[in-house]
Amino acid sequence: MLIGGFFAFKPAPKAVRYDYSQMTTIESVVPGGLGRSRMLINEKGGNKDEIDMKNFFSLGGINFGNINNNEQLILEKISQMNANGWELYNITPGVVSPSANSTGIFITRYLFRKEK
């Protein structure tokens, strides 16, 4: 009986608080380099960065070199964020398909968090 009473007064676990940072990649499928592909980074404190990326297509069609270049940029940024204590917490992909009224893009949002 005494043991059960001891555990009844155990303090509640403290809620963990986080800071968040977001990175968004926008990759254009407009051929010939006419699209605008970018990596946008919004960090805590309002710091913003914008990095040029390559379009998925060149005049000759899909450009695997451009896709590889973009993957390397993304991996380097994720590794840099991780080295600075940020955890990749969530990834949200999205696609806007080409139509008569628009051109296509791939958009991916990467949400990072770090304990305060």
Biopython code that builds the backbone (N, CA, C, O; Angstrom):
import numpy as np
from Bio.PDB.StructureBuilder import StructureBuilder

atoms = [
    (1, "MET", "N", (0.828, -1.200, 0.000)),
    (1, "MET", "CA", (0.000, 0.000, 0.000)),
    (1, "MET", "C", (0.865, 1.255, 0.000)),
    (1, "MET", "O", (0.564, 2.217, -0.706)),
    (2, "LEU", "N", (1.918, 1.250, 0.773)),
    (2, "LEU", "CA", (2.812, 2.400, 0.850)),
    (2, "LEU", "C", (3.517, 2.625, -0.488)),
    (2, "LEU", "O", (3.712, 3.772, -0.889)),
    (3, "ILE", "N", (3.901, 1.557, -1.182)),
    (3, "ILE", "CA", (4.580, 1.687, -2.474)),
    (3, "ILE", "C", (3.649, 2.337, -3.490)),
    (3, "ILE", "O", (4.082, 3.218, -4.232)),
    (4, "GLY", "N", (2.400, 1.935, -3.546)),
    (4, "GLY", "CA", (1.436, 2.523, -4.476)),
    (4, "GLY", "C", (1.255, 4.005, -4.207)),
    (4, "GLY", "O", (1.133, 4.781, -5.154)),
    (5, "GLY", "N", (1.235, 4.421, -2.968)),
    (5, "GLY", "CA", (1.101, 5.833, -2.616)),
    (5, "GLY", "C", (2.305, 6.636, -3.074)),
    (5, "GLY", "O", (2.152, 7.796, -3.458)),
    (6, "PHE", "N", (3.498, 6.057, -3.046)),
    (6, "PHE", "CA", (4.718, 6.739, -3.474)),
    (6, "PHE", "C", (4.641, 7.085, -4.969)),
    (6, "PHE", "O", (4.997, 8.195, -5.365)),
    (7, "PHE", "N", (4.185, 6.152, -5.786)),
    (7, "PHE", "CA", (4.106, 6.385, -7.232)),
    (7, "PHE", "C", (2.957, 7.326, -7.596)),
    (7, "PHE", "O", (2.975, 7.913, -8.678)),
    (8, "ALA", "N", (1.983, 7.482, -6.745)),
    (8, "ALA", "CA", (0.864, 8.372, -7.024)),
    (8, "ALA", "C", (1.314, 9.832, -7.077)),
    (8, "ALA", "O", (0.632, 10.661, -7.679)),
    (9, "PHE", "N", (2.454, 10.160, -6.454)),
    (9, "PHE", "CA", (2.940, 11.541, -6.412)),
    (9, "PHE", "C", (4.092, 11.793, -7.380)),
    (9, "PHE", "O", (4.816, 12.779, -7.246)),
    (10, "LYS", "N", (4.254, 10.925, -8.326)),
    (10, "LYS", "CA", (5.288, 11.094, -9.337)),
    (10, "LYS", "C", (4.961, 12.339, -10.167)),
    (10, "LYS", "O", (3.824, 12.482, -10.618)),
    (11, "PRO", "N", (5.922, 13.243, -10.382)),
    (11, "PRO", "CA", (5.616, 14.462, -11.147)),
    (11, "PRO", "C", (5.288, 14.132, -12.606)),
    (11, "PRO", "O", (5.814, 13.183, -13.186)),
    (12, "ALA", "N", (4.412, 14.941, -13.168)),
    (12, "ALA", "CA", (4.039, 14.768, -14.579)),
    (12, "ALA", "C", (5.246, 15.098, -15.454)),
    (12, "ALA", "O", (6.029, 15.983, -15.109)),
    (13, "PRO", "N", (5.411, 14.400, -16.581)),
    (13, "PRO", "CA", (6.541, 14.699, -17.456)),
    (13, "PRO", "C", (6.430, 16.120, -18.003)),
    (13, "PRO", "O", (5.338, 16.606, -18.296)),
    (14, "LYS", "N", (7.572, 16.766, -18.130)),
    (14, "LYS", "CA", (7.622, 18.133, -18.619)),
    (14, "LYS", "C", (7.428, 18.139, -20.142)),
    (14, "LYS", "O", (8.053, 17.352, -20.853)),
    (15, "ALA", "N", (6.577, 19.011, -20.625)),
    (15, "ALA", "CA", (6.323, 19.110, -22.068)),
    (15, "ALA", "C", (7.572, 19.651, -22.768)),
    (15, "ALA", "O", (8.184, 20.616, -22.311)),
    (16, "VAL", "N", (7.937, 19.021, -23.873)),
    (16, "VAL", "CA", (9.092, 19.462, -24.646)),
    (16, "VAL", "C", (8.653, 20.600, -25.556)),
    (16, "VAL", "O", (7.598, 20.526, -26.187)),
    (17, "ARG", "N", (9.459, 21.647, -25.621)),
    (17, "ARG", "CA", (9.167, 22.790, -26.487)),
    (17, "ARG", "C", (10.194, 22.821, -27.613)),
    (17, "ARG", "O", (11.360, 22.479, -27.415)),
    (18, "TYR", "N", (9.748, 23.233, -28.793)),
    (18, "TYR", "CA", (10.598, 23.217, -29.978)),
    (18, "TYR", "C", (10.613, 24.569, -30.683)),
    (18, "TYR", "O", (9.658, 25.341, -30.606)),
    (19, "ASP", "N", (11.712, 24.833, -31.365)),
    (19, "ASP", "CA", (11.788, 25.864, -32.386)),
    (19, "ASP", "C", (11.620, 25.141, -33.714)),
    (19, "ASP", "O", (11.971, 23.967, -33.834)),
    (20, "TYR", "N", (11.080, 25.846, -34.719)),
    (20, "TYR", "CA", (10.853, 25.238, -36.021)),
    (20, "TYR", "C", (11.521, 26.061, -37.119)),
    (20, "TYR", "O", (11.662, 27.280, -37.014)),
    (21, "SER", "N", (11.919, 25.370, -38.158)),
    (21, "SER", "CA", (12.490, 25.982, -39.350)),
    (21, "SER", "C", (11.928, 25.235, -40.548)),
    (21, "SER", "O", (11.683, 24.031, -40.478)),
    (22, "GLN", "N", (11.723, 25.956, -41.653)),
    (22, "GLN", "CA", (11.151, 25.307, -42.830)),
    (22, "GLN", "C", (11.985, 25.580, -44.068)),
    (22, "GLN", "O", (12.483, 26.686, -44.279)),
    (23, "MET", "N", (12.123, 24.535, -44.885)),
    (23, "MET", "CA", (12.784, 24.636, -46.178)),
    (23, "MET", "C", (11.771, 24.178, -47.224)),
    (23, "MET", "O", (11.116, 23.151, -47.051)),
    (24, "THR", "N", (11.646, 24.939, -48.301)),
    (24, "THR", "CA", (10.738, 24.597, -49.394)),
    (24, "THR", "C", (11.537, 24.514, -50.683)),
    (24, "THR", "O", (12.298, 25.427, -51.004)),
    (25, "THR", "N", (11.368, 23.422, -51.424)),
    (25, "THR", "CA", (11.983, 23.323, -52.741)),
    (25, "THR", "C", (10.875, 23.409, -53.786)),
    (25, "THR", "O", (9.835, 22.759, -53.671)),
    (26, "ILE", "N", (11.121, 24.218, -54.795)),
    (26, "ILE", "CA", (10.193, 24.398, -55.907)),
    (26, "ILE", "C", (10.981, 24.057, -57.157)),
    (26, "ILE", "O", (11.925, 24.760, -57.516)),
    (27, "GLU", "N", (10.588, 22.968, -57.822)),
    (27, "GLU", "CA", (11.317, 22.487, -58.993)),
    (27, "GLU", "C", (10.395, 22.556, -60.205)),
    (27, "GLU", "O", (9.340, 21.922, -60.241)),
    (28, "SER", "N", (10.812, 23.333, -61.187)),
    (28, "SER", "CA", (10.008, 23.584, -62.375)),
    (28, "SER", "C", (10.177, 22.475, -63.407)),
    (28, "SER", "O", (11.243, 21.874, -63.537)),
    (29, "VAL", "N", (9.092, 22.222, -64.135)),
    (29, "VAL", "CA", (9.161, 21.272, -65.251)),
    (29, "VAL", "C", (9.044, 21.997, -66.588)),
    (29, "VAL", "O", (8.764, 21.365, -67.607)),
    (30, "VAL", "N", (9.255, 23.308, -66.600)),
    (30, "VAL", "CA", (9.230, 24.080, -67.843)),
    (30, "VAL", "C", (10.523, 23.782, -68.597)),
    (30, "VAL", "O", (11.606, 23.928, -68.031)),
    (31, "PRO", "N", (10.433, 23.366, -69.866)),
    (31, "PRO", "CA", (11.637, 23.006, -70.616)),
    (31, "PRO", "C", (12.498, 24.209, -70.987)),
    (31, "PRO", "O", (12.028, 25.346, -71.026)),
    (32, "GLY", "N", (13.761, 23.930, -71.255)),
    (32, "GLY", "CA", (14.676, 24.937, -71.770)),
    (32, "GLY", "C", (15.181, 25.925, -70.744)),
    (32, "GLY", "O", (15.675, 26.990, -71.115)),
    (33, "GLY", "N", (15.074, 25.613, -69.480)),
    (33, "GLY", "CA", (15.588, 26.519, -68.457)),
    (33, "GLY", "C", (14.734, 27.756, -68.250)),
    (33, "GLY", "O", (15.182, 28.713, -67.619)),
    (34, "LEU", "N", (13.501, 27.758, -68.773)),
    (34, "LEU", "CA", (12.642, 28.927, -68.650)),
    (34, "LEU", "C", (11.939, 28.997, -67.302)),
    (34, "LEU", "O", (11.459, 30.061, -66.911)),
    (35, "GLY", "N", (11.871, 27.895, -66.597)),
    (35, "GLY", "CA", (11.219, 27.889, -65.287)),
    (35, "GLY", "C", (12.149, 28.445, -64.221)),
    (35, "GLY", "O", (13.321, 28.722, -64.479)),
    (36, "ARG", "N", (11.614, 28.601, -63.036)),
    (36, "ARG", "CA", (12.415, 29.106, -61.919)),
    (36, "ARG", "C", (12.352, 28.104, -60.786)),
    (36, "ARG", "O", (11.339, 28.007, -60.093)),
    (37, "SER", "N", (13.417, 27.365, -60.596)),
    (37, "SER", "CA", (13.490, 26.384, -59.510)),
    (37, "SER", "C", (14.314, 26.990, -58.382)),
    (37, "SER", "O", (15.378, 27.564, -58.613)),
    (38, "ARG", "N", (13.811, 26.855, -57.160)),
    (38, "ARG", "CA", (14.464, 27.484, -56.012)),
    (38, "ARG", "C", (14.339, 26.618, -54.770)),
    (38, "ARG", "O", (13.456, 25.768, -54.659)),
    (39, "MET", "N", (15.256, 26.863, -53.840)),
    (39, "MET", "CA", (15.162, 26.340, -52.483)),
    (39, "MET", "C", (15.015, 27.568, -51.587)),
    (39, "MET", "O", (15.854, 28.468, -51.614)),
    (40, "LEU", "N", (13.954, 27.599, -50.803)),
    (40, "LEU", "CA", (13.692, 28.704, -49.894)),
    (40, "LEU", "C", (13.831, 28.201, -48.467)),
    (40, "LEU", "O", (13.253, 27.175, -48.105)),
    (41, "ILE", "N", (14.591, 28.917, -47.663)),
    (41, "ILE", "CA", (14.796, 28.521, -46.271)),
    (41, "ILE", "C", (14.330, 29.654, -45.374)),
    (41, "ILE", "O", (14.784, 30.790, -45.514)),
    (42, "ASN", "N", (13.422, 29.348, -44.450)),
    (42, "ASN", "CA", (12.947, 30.306, -43.457)),
    (42, "ASN", "C", (13.310, 29.772, -42.087)),
    (42, "ASN", "O", (12.765, 28.768, -41.628)),
    (43, "GLU", "N", (14.238, 30.458, -41.443)),
    (43, "GLU", "CA", (14.731, 30.005, -40.143)),
    (43, "GLU", "C", (14.139, 30.852, -39.024)),
    (43, "GLU", "O", (13.564, 31.917, -39.253)),
    (44, "LYS", "N", (14.300, 30.345, -37.818)),
    (44, "LYS", "CA", (13.844, 31.054, -36.624)),
    (44, "LYS", "C", (14.490, 32.436, -36.601)),
    (44, "LYS", "O", (15.662, 32.585, -36.947)),
    (45, "GLY", "N", (13.738, 33.422, -36.202)),
    (45, "GLY", "CA", (14.268, 34.777, -36.134)),
    (45, "GLY", "C", (14.091, 35.553, -37.427)),
    (45, "GLY", "O", (14.567, 36.683, -37.540)),
    (46, "GLY", "N", (13.409, 34.960, -38.412)),
    (46, "GLY", "CA", (13.137, 35.665, -39.655)),
    (46, "GLY", "C", (14.236, 35.616, -40.693)),
    (46, "GLY", "O", (14.128, 36.259, -41.737)),
    (47, "ASN", "N", (15.309, 34.855, -40.423)),
    (47, "ASN", "CA", (16.365, 34.718, -41.425)),
    (47, "ASN", "C", (15.831, 33.944, -42.614)),
    (47, "ASN", "O", (15.203, 32.897, -42.456)),
    (48, "LYS", "N", (16.087, 34.473, -43.823)),
    (48, "LYS", "CA", (15.615, 33.825, -45.046)),
    (48, "LYS", "C", (16.775, 33.660, -46.008)),
    (48, "LYS", "O", (17.681, 34.492, -46.060)),
    (49, "ASP", "N", (16.737, 32.583, -46.765)),
    (49, "ASP", "CA", (17.751, 32.324, -47.771)),
    (49, "ASP", "C", (17.064, 31.752, -49.005)),
    (49, "ASP", "O", (16.059, 31.051, -48.890)),
    (50, "GLU", "N", (17.598, 32.049, -50.170)),
    (50, "GLU", "CA", (17.054, 31.548, -51.434)),
    (50, "GLU", "C", (18.218, 31.040, -52.273)),
    (50, "GLU", "O", (19.176, 31.768, -52.537)),
    (51, "ILE", "N", (18.120, 29.777, -52.691)),
    (51, "ILE", "CA", (19.180, 29.130, -53.454)),
    (51, "ILE", "C", (18.616, 28.689, -54.800)),
    (51, "ILE", "O", (17.571, 28.041, -54.853)),
    (52, "ASP", "N", (19.305, 29.038, -55.892)),
    (52, "ASP", "CA", (18.875, 28.607, -57.221)),
    (52, "ASP", "C", (19.049, 27.107, -57.369)),
    (52, "ASP", "O", (20.029, 26.522, -56.906)),
    (53, "MET", "N", (18.069, 26.500, -58.028)),
    (53, "MET", "CA", (18.127, 25.084, -58.367)),
    (53, "MET", "C", (17.928, 24.943, -59.866)),
    (53, "MET", "O", (17.592, 25.915, -60.543)),
    (54, "LYS", "N", (18.131, 23.754, -60.383)),
    (54, "LYS", "CA", (17.994, 23.484, -61.818)),
    (54, "LYS", "C", (16.574, 23.024, -62.131)),
    (54, "LYS", "O", (15.893, 22.467, -61.270)),
    (55, "ASN", "N", (16.130, 23.258, -63.362)),
    (55, "ASN", "CA", (14.832, 22.772, -63.820)),
    (55, "ASN", "C", (14.936, 21.293, -64.168)),
    (55, "ASN", "O", (16.007, 20.808, -64.534)),
    (56, "PHE", "N", (13.835, 20.589, -64.056)),
    (56, "PHE", "CA", (13.821, 19.161, -64.375)),
    (56, "PHE", "C", (14.075, 18.885, -65.855)),
    (56, "PHE", "O", (14.634, 17.846, -66.208)),
    (57, "PHE", "N", (13.664, 19.816, -66.720)),
    (57, "PHE", "CA", (13.761, 19.585, -68.157)),
    (57, "PHE", "C", (14.687, 20.605, -68.811)),
    (57, "PHE", "O", (14.727, 21.769, -68.413)),
    (58, "SER", "N", (15.423, 20.157, -69.811)),
    (58, "SER", "CA", (16.154, 21.057, -70.694)),
    (58, "SER", "C", (15.472, 21.003, -72.055)),
    (58, "SER", "O", (14.416, 20.386, -72.186)),
    (59, "LEU", "N", (16.050, 21.633, -73.062)),
    (59, "LEU", "CA", (15.427, 21.616, -74.390)),
    (59, "LEU", "C", (15.287, 20.198, -74.943)),
    (59, "LEU", "O", (14.379, 19.923, -75.728)),
    (60, "GLY", "N", (16.188, 19.297, -74.532)),
    (60, "GLY", "CA", (16.168, 17.923, -75.029)),
    (60, "GLY", "C", (15.258, 16.995, -74.247)),
    (60, "GLY", "O", (15.155, 15.818, -74.595)),
    (61, "GLY", "N", (14.597, 17.472, -73.213)),
    (61, "GLY", "CA", (13.719, 16.622, -72.405)),
    (61, "GLY", "C", (14.184, 16.579, -70.958)),
    (61, "GLY", "O", (14.853, 17.493, -70.475)),
    (62, "ILE", "N", (13.818, 15.502, -70.279)),
    (62, "ILE", "CA", (14.180, 15.376, -68.864)),
    (62, "ILE", "C", (15.698, 15.368, -68.723)),
    (62, "ILE", "O", (16.403, 14.706, -69.485)),
    (63, "ASN", "N", (16.187, 16.114, -67.737)),
    (63, "ASN", "CA", (17.622, 16.272, -67.553)),
    (63, "ASN", "C", (18.014, 15.646, -66.210)),
    (63, "ASN", "O", (17.836, 16.256, -65.156)),
    (64, "PHE", "N", (18.550, 14.424, -66.264)),
    (64, "PHE", "CA", (18.894, 13.708, -65.035)),
    (64, "PHE", "C", (20.055, 14.362, -64.295)),
    (64, "PHE", "O", (20.163, 14.242, -63.075)),
    (65, "GLY", "N", (20.921, 15.053, -65.027)),
    (65, "GLY", "CA", (21.994, 15.801, -64.378)),
    (65, "GLY", "C", (21.447, 16.913, -63.504)),
    (65, "GLY", "O", (21.951, 17.142, -62.404)),
    (66, "ASN", "N", (20.425, 17.603, -63.977)),
    (66, "ASN", "CA", (19.787, 18.657, -63.188)),
    (66, "ASN", "C", (19.109, 18.078, -61.949)),
    (66, "ASN", "O", (19.193, 18.642, -60.857)),
    (67, "ILE", "N", (18.435, 16.942, -62.137)),
    (67, "ILE", "CA", (17.763, 16.303, -60.997)),
    (67, "ILE", "C", (18.794, 15.882, -59.956)),
    (67, "ILE", "O", (18.579, 16.077, -58.760)),
    (68, "ASN", "N", (19.911, 15.307, -60.399)),
    (68, "ASN", "CA", (20.980, 14.911, -59.481)),
    (68, "ASN", "C", (21.549, 16.132, -58.763)),
    (68, "ASN", "O", (21.804, 16.077, -57.560)),
    (69, "ASN", "N", (21.748, 17.224, -59.480)),
    (69, "ASN", "CA", (22.253, 18.458, -58.870)),
    (69, "ASN", "C", (21.310, 18.929, -57.760)),
    (69, "ASN", "O", (21.759, 19.289, -56.671)),
    (70, "ASN", "N", (20.006, 18.925, -58.038)),
    (70, "ASN", "CA", (19.025, 19.343, -57.033)),
    (70, "ASN", "C", (19.045, 18.431, -55.814)),
    (70, "ASN", "O", (18.974, 18.903, -54.680)),
    (71, "GLU", "N", (19.144, 17.119, -56.049)),
    (71, "GLU", "CA", (19.198, 16.180, -54.925)),
    (71, "GLU", "C", (20.408, 16.453, -54.046)),
    (71, "GLU", "O", (20.308, 16.394, -52.821)),
    (72, "GLN", "N", (21.552, 16.751, -54.656)),
    (72, "GLN", "CA", (22.758, 17.048, -53.886)),
    (72, "GLN", "C", (22.577, 18.313, -53.054)),
    (72, "GLN", "O", (22.977, 18.348, -51.891)),
    (73, "LEU", "N", (21.978, 19.354, -53.635)),
    (73, "LEU", "CA", (21.713, 20.587, -52.881)),
    (73, "LEU", "C", (20.805, 20.324, -51.686)),
    (73, "LEU", "O", (21.049, 20.823, -50.587)),
    (74, "ILE", "N", (19.760, 19.537, -51.910)),
    (74, "ILE", "CA", (18.810, 19.231, -50.837)),
    (74, "ILE", "C", (19.497, 18.427, -49.734)),
    (74, "ILE", "O", (19.347, 18.741, -48.554)),
    (75, "LEU", "N", (20.249, 17.389, -50.114)),
    (75, "LEU", "CA", (20.943, 16.569, -49.116)),
    (75, "LEU", "C", (21.973, 17.375, -48.335)),
    (75, "LEU", "O", (22.113, 17.192, -47.126)),
    (76, "GLU", "N", (22.691, 18.260, -49.009)),
    (76, "GLU", "CA", (23.675, 19.106, -48.324)),
    (76, "GLU", "C", (22.993, 20.005, -47.303)),
    (76, "GLU", "O", (23.497, 20.167, -46.192)),
    (77, "LYS", "N", (21.846, 20.595, -47.663)),
    (77, "LYS", "CA", (21.141, 21.478, -46.740)),
    (77, "LYS", "C", (20.570, 20.698, -45.559)),
    (77, "LYS", "O", (20.645, 21.161, -44.421)),
    (78, "ILE", "N", (19.997, 19.515, -45.818)),
    (78, "ILE", "CA", (19.484, 18.689, -44.716)),
    (78, "ILE", "C", (20.629, 18.299, -43.775)),
    (78, "ILE", "O", (20.471, 18.352, -42.556)),
    (79, "SER", "N", (21.768, 17.912, -44.328)),
    (79, "SER", "CA", (22.935, 17.546, -43.502)),
    (79, "SER", "C", (23.419, 18.739, -42.680)),
    (79, "SER", "O", (23.773, 18.588, -41.511)),
    (80, "GLN", "N", (23.434, 19.919, -43.291)),
    (80, "GLN", "CA", (23.850, 21.130, -42.584)),
    (80, "GLN", "C", (22.887, 21.438, -41.436)),
    (80, "GLN", "O", (23.319, 21.758, -40.328)),
    (81, "MET", "N", (21.601, 21.342, -41.697)),
    (81, "MET", "CA", (20.612, 21.598, -40.650)),
    (81, "MET", "C", (20.773, 20.589, -39.510)),
    (81, "MET", "O", (20.724, 20.955, -38.336)),
    (82, "ASN", "N", (20.964, 19.317, -39.868)),
    (82, "ASN", "CA", (21.144, 18.271, -38.865)),
    (82, "ASN", "C", (22.394, 18.526, -38.021)),
    (82, "ASN", "O", (22.372, 18.347, -36.804)),
    (83, "ALA", "N", (23.476, 18.942, -38.666)),
    (83, "ALA", "CA", (24.720, 19.238, -37.939)),
    (83, "ALA", "C", (24.538, 20.409, -36.971)),
    (83, "ALA", "O", (25.262, 20.520, -35.981)),
    (84, "ASN", "N", (23.568, 21.281, -37.263)),
    (84, "ASN", "CA", (23.275, 22.420, -36.384)),
    (84, "ASN", "C", (22.189, 22.106, -35.358)),
    (84, "ASN", "O", (21.661, 23.006, -34.706)),
    (85, "GLY", "N", (21.859, 20.813, -35.221)),
    (85, "GLY", "CA", (20.938, 20.390, -34.171)),
    (85, "GLY", "C", (19.479, 20.299, -34.575)),
    (85, "GLY", "O", (18.627, 20.031, -33.728)),
    (86, "TRP", "N", (19.161, 20.518, -35.865)),
    (86, "TRP", "CA", (17.778, 20.448, -36.331)),
    (86, "TRP", "C", (17.427, 19.019, -36.724)),
    (86, "TRP", "O", (18.209, 18.335, -37.383)),
    (87, "GLU", "N", (16.258, 18.584, -36.317)),
    (87, "GLU", "CA", (15.729, 17.269, -36.682)),
    (87, "GLU", "C", (14.742, 17.447, -37.834)),
    (87, "GLU", "O", (13.845, 18.286, -37.755)),
    (88, "LEU", "N", (14.902, 16.660, -38.907)),
    (88, "LEU", "CA", (13.927, 16.674, -39.993)),
    (88, "LEU", "C", (12.670, 16.004, -39.464)),
    (88, "LEU", "O", (12.645, 14.790, -39.265)),
    (89, "TYR", "N", (11.639, 16.786, -39.239)),
    (89, "TYR", "CA", (10.446, 16.333, -38.537)),
    (89, "TYR", "C", (9.324, 15.892, -39.478)),
    (89, "TYR", "O", (8.617, 14.928, -39.186)),
    (90, "ASN", "N", (9.156, 16.589, -40.604)),
    (90, "ASN", "CA", (8.042, 16.272, -41.500)),
    (90, "ASN", "C", (8.383, 16.725, -42.917)),
    (90, "ASN", "O", (9.056, 17.737, -43.114)),
    (91, "ILE", "N", (7.907, 15.957, -43.901)),
    (91, "ILE", "CA", (8.066, 16.313, -45.307)),
    (91, "ILE", "C", (6.692, 16.281, -45.954)),
    (91, "ILE", "O", (5.952, 15.309, -45.805)),
    (92, "THR", "N", (6.349, 17.356, -46.679)),
    (92, "THR", "CA", (5.066, 17.440, -47.366)),
    (92, "THR", "C", (5.312, 17.729, -48.844)),
    (92, "THR", "O", (5.757, 18.820, -49.200)),
    (93, "PRO", "N", (5.022, 16.745, -49.712)),
    (93, "PRO", "CA", (5.204, 16.974, -51.158)),
    (93, "PRO", "C", (3.922, 17.502, -51.795)),
    (93, "PRO", "O", (2.823, 17.318, -51.272)),
    (94, "GLY", "N", (4.094, 18.161, -52.933)),
    (94, "GLY", "CA", (2.947, 18.634, -53.698)),
    (94, "GLY", "C", (3.325, 18.765, -55.165)),
    (94, "GLY", "O", (4.496, 18.949, -55.497)),
    (95, "VAL", "N", (2.349, 18.671, -56.026)),
    (95, "VAL", "CA", (2.581, 18.760, -57.464)),
    (95, "VAL", "C", (1.497, 19.638, -58.075)),
    (95, "VAL", "O", (0.316, 19.511, -57.754)),
    (96, "VAL", "N", (1.923, 20.527, -58.958)),
    (96, "VAL", "CA", (0.989, 21.258, -59.805)),
    (96, "VAL", "C", (1.283, 20.779, -61.211)),
    (96, "VAL", "O", (2.347, 21.068, -61.759)),
    (97, "SER", "N", (0.346, 20.046, -61.800)),
    (97, "SER", "CA", (0.559, 19.452, -63.120)),
    (97, "SER", "C", (0.355, 20.482, -64.219)),
    (97, "SER", "O", (-0.452, 21.402, -64.085)),
    (98, "PRO", "N", (1.095, 20.315, -65.305)),
    (98, "PRO", "CA", (0.912, 21.230, -66.436)),
    (98, "PRO", "C", (-0.507, 21.132, -66.992)),
    (98, "PRO", "O", (-1.092, 20.051, -67.056)),
    (99, "SER", "N", (-1.041, 22.270, -67.386)),
    (99, "SER", "CA", (-2.357, 22.315, -68.014)),
    (99, "SER", "C", (-2.349, 23.471, -69.003)),
    (99, "SER", "O", (-1.318, 24.114, -69.203)),
    (100, "ALA", "N", (-3.478, 23.733, -69.613)),
    (100, "ALA", "CA", (-3.575, 24.826, -70.573)),
    (100, "ALA", "C", (-3.316, 26.179, -69.907)),
    (100, "ALA", "O", (-2.897, 27.128, -70.570)),
    (101, "ASN", "N", (-3.566, 26.269, -68.595)),
    (101, "ASN", "CA", (-3.443, 27.548, -67.892)),
    (101, "ASN", "C", (-2.186, 27.679, -67.046)),
    (101, "ASN", "O", (-1.920, 28.757, -66.516)),
    (102, "SER", "N", (-1.406, 26.612, -66.905)),
    (102, "SER", "CA", (-0.254, 26.712, -66.012)),
    (102, "SER", "C", (0.861, 25.785, -66.471)),
    (102, "SER", "O", (0.671, 24.913, -67.319)),
    (103, "THR", "N", (2.013, 26.001, -65.888)),
    (103, "THR", "CA", (3.133, 25.097, -66.085)),
    (103, "THR", "C", (3.264, 24.258, -64.830)),
    (103, "THR", "O", (2.678, 24.590, -63.799)),
    (104, "GLY", "N", (4.016, 23.185, -64.900)),
    (104, "GLY", "CA", (4.093, 22.283, -63.762)),
    (104, "GLY", "C", (5.231, 22.614, -62.819)),
    (104, "GLY", "O", (6.270, 23.130, -63.231)),
    (105, "ILE", "N", (5.021, 22.310, -61.545)),
    (105, "ILE", "CA", (6.073, 22.414, -60.539)),
    (105, "ILE", "C", (5.926, 21.258, -59.559)),
    (105, "ILE", "O", (4.839, 20.720, -59.350)),
    (106, "PHE", "N", (7.050, 20.901, -58.972)),
    (106, "PHE", "CA", (7.082, 20.003, -57.831)),
    (106, "PHE", "C", (7.481, 20.863, -56.645)),
    (106, "PHE", "O", (8.486, 21.570, -56.694)),
    (107, "ILE", "N", (6.701, 20.802, -55.590)),
    (107, "ILE", "CA", (7.015, 21.575, -54.390)),
    (107, "ILE", "C", (7.097, 20.599, -53.219)),
    (107, "ILE", "O", (6.244, 19.727, -53.055)),
    (108, "THR", "N", (8.124, 20.763, -52.426)),
    (108, "THR", "CA", (8.299, 19.915, -51.245)),
    (108, "THR", "C", (8.644, 20.810, -50.073)),
    (108, "THR", "O", (9.521, 21.669, -50.170)),
    (109, "ARG", "N", (7.948, 20.603, -48.964)),
    (109, "ARG", "CA", (8.228, 21.363, -47.748)),
    (109, "ARG", "C", (8.863, 20.433, -46.729)),
    (109, "ARG", "O", (8.364, 19.338, -46.466)),
    (110, "TYR", "N", (9.966, 20.886, -46.164)),
    (110, "TYR", "CA", (10.714, 20.145, -45.156)),
    (110, "TYR", "C", (10.618, 20.929, -43.853)),
    (110, "TYR", "O", (11.095, 22.060, -43.770)),
    (111, "LEU", "N", (10.010, 20.336, -42.848)),
    (111, "LEU", "CA", (9.865, 21.004, -41.547)),
    (111, "LEU", "C", (10.896, 20.418, -40.574)),
    (111, "LEU", "O", (10.952, 19.207, -40.364)),
    (112, "PHE", "N", (11.698, 21.292, -39.995)),
    (112, "PHE", "CA", (12.715, 20.901, -39.031)),
    (112, "PHE", "C", (12.312, 21.417, -37.656)),
    (112, "PHE", "O", (11.618, 22.426, -37.532)),
    (113, "ARG", "N", (12.757, 20.706, -36.630)),
    (113, "ARG", "CA", (12.531, 21.183, -35.274)),
    (113, "ARG", "C", (13.783, 20.951, -34.433)),
    (113, "ARG", "O", (14.613, 20.090, -34.723)),
    (114, "LYS", "N", (13.879, 21.769, -33.367)),
    (114, "LYS", "CA", (15.001, 21.658, -32.436)),
    (114, "LYS", "C", (14.475, 21.997, -31.056)),
    (114, "LYS", "O", (13.732, 22.963, -30.887)),
    (115, "GLU", "N", (14.862, 21.197, -30.062)),
    (115, "GLU", "CA", (14.430, 21.490, -28.689)),
    (115, "GLU", "C", (14.952, 22.841, -28.256)),
    (115, "GLU", "O", (16.091, 23.209, -28.541)),
    (116, "LYS", "N", (14.083, 23.585, -27.550)),
    (116, "LYS", "CA", (14.486, 24.897, -27.013)),
    (116, "LYS", "C", (15.396, 24.704, -25.829)),
    (116, "LYS", "O", (15.848, 25.681, -25.232)),
]
sb = StructureBuilder()
sb.init_structure("model")
sb.init_model(0)
sb.init_chain("A")
sb.init_seg("    ")
for serial, (resi, resn, name, xyz) in enumerate(atoms, 1):
    if name == "N":
        sb.init_residue(resn, " ", resi, " ")
    sb.init_atom(name, np.array(xyz, "f"), 0.0, 1.0, " ", f" {name:<3s}", serial, name[0])
structure = sb.get_structure()
